[in-house]
């Protein structure tokens, strides 16, 4: 039986492969960590910087991963993304926050899963 960590790593690898092959995205970073939060994948979709949260679930049924990305989790992702954008000097780039849910039912990709309300990039 896989641990939660192993399931998560496998889910991230599966999501990255899917986004590369099916959506033609380019991976910039995996498991980007800051003291304020973590981002599973940072991808490029054309000129758009995409911060991807991956939820690997052993259960079935779409949407179980989405419900796990609550307001507190979104805030940590947003804060970590701001640090990344400042580090890269990309504060003028268009960004998007996606969710990829991996389950026994397959892969569910939700572009624009949430928005950075109240956060400014300038």
N, C-alpha and C positions, 0 to 999 in steps of 0.2 A: 504494500500500500504506500502510495506517495505521500510525503508530507505536504502541508499547505505551501511551504516555500518551493518545493520541487514542482508542484502543480502550477504555481505562479510563474516560475521560470519557463516551464514548458509552454504555458499560455502566451507569454511574451514572445517566445521564439515563433510560435505558430502565428501570432498576430503580425509580427514583422514580416514573415514570409508571405502571408496573405496580402498585406498592404503593398509589398514590393511587386508581387506577381500579378495581382488582380487590380490594383489601383495605381500601379506605376509610380509609387512613392519611393523616395530615397531616404534611407536611415542616416540620421546625423549622430544620434546618441542613444544608448541603451542604459536603462536604470540610472538616470541622472539624479544625483543626490545633493541636497543642500541641507543646511541646518533647519530650514523652514519646511521642507517637504521633499518629495521624490516624484519624478516623472518616469513612467515605464519606458516610453519610446518618444523620441523627438524625430519627426519625419519632415521631409519637404514634399509638398504636393504642388508641383510647379514652383511658383514663387511664394506660396503660403507655408509658413512654419506651423506645423501641426504637433500639438502636445497630446499624446495618446495615453489614456488610462486603460489598462487591460485588466479584465476580470475573467479569470478562469473558474468555471463552476463545474462541480461534479453532478449537480442537479440539472434537471431539464426544465425547459420553459423559458421563452425569451423574456428579457427584462429583469431577471434576478440580479444581474451584474449592475445594471443601471440604478437600481434601488440602493445599491451599496455605495454609490458615489453621492453622499449627502453633502450638505452645505459646508461642513467642516473639512471634508476631503477636498471639495472643490477649492476652498480657500488655500489649502496647502499646495495644491497643484498650481493655482494662480500665482502664489508667492514664489514658488520655485521657478515658474516660467519667466517671471519678471527678472529674477536674478540671471537666468540664462540669457535672456534678451539683452540685458545690460552688459553682461560679460562679452557677448558677441558683437556689441555695438549695433544691434538690430532693433532699436526701439522704434524705428519707423516702418518695420515690416508688418504685413498683414498676418494675423495669427488665427488659429482655430483650435478648439478643444474637442477631441473625438473620444469616443468610447468604443472599445472592441471587446465583445463578450464571447468567450469560448466555452462551449458546453457540449454535451453529448449530442445535442441537436445540430451542432455546426457552429458557424461563425456569424455573429451579428455585428456589423460595423455601423455605428451611429455618428455620422459627421455632425459637428456643431452640437454635441451632447449638452453643453452648457456654455454660458457666456460670462465674460469677466466684468459683470456689472459693478460699478463703483471703483474699478481699477483704471489707472491711467498709465499710458506708456510714454509720456513725455516728461 
